[in-house]
Amino acid sequence: MKILILGASGATGQHLVQQALEQKHQVTAFVRDLTKLNASHPQLTLVQGNVSDLATVQRAIVGQEAVVSALGANRMFQFDQVLVDGMANVIKAMESNDVRRIIYLSTLGLPESRKEAGFMIRNLAPILLRTEFKGHELREKMIRKSNLEWQIVRAPILTNGPLTKKYQSGENLKSNQFVTSLSRADTADFMLSQLTDFRYLRKPVRLMPALK
């Protein structure tokens, strides 16, 4: 499948790129800084740009079959309006080029899921990551209002752990753990699986570690 990965040079984005190539996808990696993605592969195309530039986004989306987004703010404690405006560009470019499928990485820290996501996400993360959560909330609203075949993946606290493929997904998952976390590698694995799995079409899905 031909896929565009947004935020490809980020911590989760790099896992998405690596795993997508291993799964034989034809990958276009959209990055702000080419030096932050040290990857080379016959099936990989690098595009440097910012999602705030509609023309660049349009060129990157032409010919794609799906978009996978791991966009995140450059500064954890500062609201990034560029990413909100950029998501509007992504949606516009997808709709104008008839690219329907988008997999968007969000967070369990949003109001409708945080109460059931464990102590840390429920009580501390909304304070520490308030601006990041606000950005995700605004981008989710834009995606959900679109006509795209969207899939929002609400992940817990992300770690640099290994790929285990041991996790659970669902619309109403709950966690009683103090810290509910999952590796970025496992998160990327689930996101890519949603390219061809439509069980959660147009539904926010929660992602959590497997029950022990």
Secondary structure in CASP SS format (residue, H / E / C, confidence):
PFRMAT SS
TARGET T0000
AUTHOR 0000-0000-0000
METHOD secondary structure of the structure
MODEL  1
M C 1.00
K E 1.00
I E 1.00
L E 1.00
I E 1.00
L E 1.00
G C 1.00
A C 1.00
S C 1.00
G C 1.00
A H 1.00
T H 1.00
G H 1.00
Q H 1.00
H H 1.00
L H 1.00
V H 1.00
Q H 1.00
Q H 1.00
A H 1.00
L H 1.00
E H 1.00
Q C 1.00
K C 1.00
H C 1.00
Q E 1.00
V E 1.00
T E 1.00
A E 1.00
F E 1.00
V E 1.00
R C 1.00
D C 1.00
L H 1.00
T H 1.00
K H 1.00
L C 1.00
N C 1.00
A C 1.00
S C 1.00
H C 1.00
P C 1.00
Q C 1.00
L E 1.00
T E 1.00
L E 1.00
V E 1.00
Q E 1.00
G C 1.00
N C 1.00
V C 1.00
S C 1.00
D C 1.00
L H 1.00
A H 1.00
T H 1.00
V H 1.00
Q H 1.00
R H 1.00
A H 1.00
I H 1.00
V C 1.00
G C 1.00
Q C 1.00
E C 1.00
A E 1.00
V E 1.00
V E 1.00
S E 1.00
A C 1.00
L C 1.00
G C 1.00
A C 1.00
N C 1.00
R C 1.00
M C 1.00
F C 1.00
Q C 1.00
F C 1.00
D C 1.00
Q H 1.00
V H 1.00
L H 1.00
V H 1.00
D H 1.00
G H 1.00
M H 1.00
A H 1.00
N H 1.00
V H 1.00
I H 1.00
K H 1.00
A H 1.00
M H 1.00
E H 1.00
S H 1.00
N C 1.00
D C 1.00
V C 1.00
R C 1.00
R E 1.00
I E 1.00
I E 1.00
Y E 1.00
L E 1.00
S E 1.00
T E 1.00
L C 1.00
G C 1.00
L C 1.00
P H 1.00
E H 1.00
S H 1.00
R H 1.00
K C 1.00
E C 1.00
A E 1.00
G C 1.00
F H 1.00
M H 1.00
I H 1.00
R H 1.00
N H 1.00
L H 1.00
A H 1.00
P H 1.00
I H 1.00
L H 1.00
L C 1.00
R H 1.00
T H 1.00
E H 1.00
F H 1.00
K H 1.00
G H 1.00
H H 1.00
E H 1.00
L H 1.00
R H 1.00
E H 1.00
K H 1.00
M H 1.00
I H 1.00
R H 1.00
K H 1.00
S C 1.00
N C 1.00
L C 1.00
E E 1.00
W E 1.00
Q E 1.00
I E 1.00
V E 1.00
R E 1.00
A E 1.00
P C 1.00
I E 1.00
L E 1.00
T E 1.00
N C 1.00
G C 1.00
P C 1.00
L C 1.00
T C 1.00
K C 1.00
K C 1.00
Y E 1.00
Q E 1.00
S E 1.00
G E 1.00
E C 1.00
N C 1.00
L C 1.00
K C 1.00
S E 1.00
N C 1.00
Q C 1.00
F C 1.00
V C 1.00
T C 1.00
S E 1.00
L E 1.00
S E 1.00
R H 1.00
A H 1.00
D H 1.00
T H 1.00
A H 1.00
D H 1.00
F H 1.00
M H 1.00
L H 1.00
S H 1.00
Q C 1.00
L C 1.00
T C 1.00
D C 1.00
F C 1.00
R C 1.00
Y C 1.00
L C 1.00
R C 1.00
K C 1.00
P E 1.00
V E 1.00
R E 1.00
L E 1.00
M E 1.00
P E 1.00
A C 1.00
L C 1.00
K C 1.00
END
